[in-house]
Amino acid sequence: MKSPRAFRFGIIDESSLSQEEWIQKAQRVEQLGYSTFLIRDHFIQGEFNHQIAPVPALMAAADATKTLRAGSLVFSNDYRHPVMLAKEAATLDLLSAGRFELNASKLNMRRRSVLRDLFVSPKMRFVMSLCTRGFTLSGSAE
């Protein structure tokens, strides 16, 4: 029998527009005991405020905290190629010591199958591992 998973709570930030505000909110969310700090991926303001780019923002939040998980509420998959999104997700997960949460939605069937295969295929797992380990600043493999 599987062990039960704890019920977790997270916070979505849709309004931070400066480094100082973003970092302070992430640290405050962690201090308050929340498990996850999330951001949506929107390119236009719409009903949401202007937002900073999620990938570097999530890395900054993970870097500024010790236990807080950082994640995407959604990624705008119409603007992100599944291979690049998978590489960014793998890198975020690696650099955050496993504290990244990937949530993707609005995938058409073709992209859904491509993204699924990226995480299932042993060949792609090998390629992704090469993309996220062992490169020096000069670009040569260590």
N, C-alpha and C positions, 0 to 999 in steps of 0.2 A: 504494500500500500504506500502511495506517495505521502510524504509529509506535507501538512497543510502550509500554504504560503501565507505570510502575514499580510494583512490589509494595509495598503500604503496610501499616502496622500502626497500630492504634488501641487506645485504652483506654476501657473502659466504667466509669463511676463510678455506683455504686448506693448510696453510703452518706454522702456529704457532706451535712451538715445546717446548715452555717453558711457565711456569705460568705467568711470567712477560709480555711476548709478547702477550699472549692470553688476559689477563686482560686489557692491554693497548689498544689493538685493539677493544675490546668490548666497552670500555669507549669512545674511539675516534669515533666509529660508532654511539654511542648514541649522542655524542656532535654534530656530523654532521647532526643529524636529521633523520637518518634512523630508520625504525621501527623494523627491525628484523635482528638478527645475526644468521647465519646458518652454519652448518657443515654437511658434508657427512659422511657416515659410511662405510669406506673401510678398509679391512683387509690387502690388499697388495698395494704396491705403484702404479703399473700400470701407467696410464697417469696422475694420481694425485700424489701429494707429500705424504710422510709418514704423517700420521695424528694421533692426540691424540684421545683417546676414547671419543665418543660424549656425553654420559650421564653425566659423572662427569664434562666434559668441559662446557656443557650447563648450569649446575648448577652453576659453577664458574662464568660464564658470567652473569647470572641472578643475582647472589649475588653481583657482582661488579657494577651493574647498577641499575637505579631506574625505568625506563620506557621501556627499550629495551626488546623486545620479543626475546626469544632464541628458536631455533628450529633445527630440523633435515631436511636437504634437502631430504634425504632418509635414511632409516634404512635397513641394509642388513638382510632381513627377513629369508633368508636361514639359518642364524646362530643364530636367536633369536626366541625363542618360543613365540607365540602370548600372552600367559598369562603373561610371564615375561616382555615382552615389554609393555603390558598394565599397569602392576604394576609400572614399571619404569616411564612411561609417566604420570600416575596419581600422582606419588610422585613428579616428576619434576614440574608438574602443581601446586600442592599444595604448595611446598616450594618456588616457584617463584611467588606466589600470582597471579596465572592465566596467566603468561606470557610465557608459553611453547607452542610451535606449533609442533604438530606431523605430519610428512609427511612420509608415508610409500609407497613403490612401489614394484614391482616385486613379488607380492604375488600370489602364485598359488591359484586356486579356493577354495581348502579346507581351507587354512590359511586365505584367505580373509573372508570367511564366519565365521570362528572362531573369528577373530579379530572384525568383525562387531558385532557378537553376544555378545562379551564381553562388548561393549559400549552400546548395546541396551537392553540386558537382565536385568530386575530389580534385579534378584537374583545375577547376577555378579556385578552390581553396588553396592549392599550391601557388597559383599565380598571385592570389591576394596576399599570401604570406610573403612572397618575394617583394611585393609592392610596399609592404609596411615594415620591413626589417633590414638591418645591416647595410645601409648605404652611408658613405661618408659625405662630408660637405662638397667634396670634389666630384661626387657622382659615381665614384667607383665602388664596387661591392667590397665589403670587408671580408 
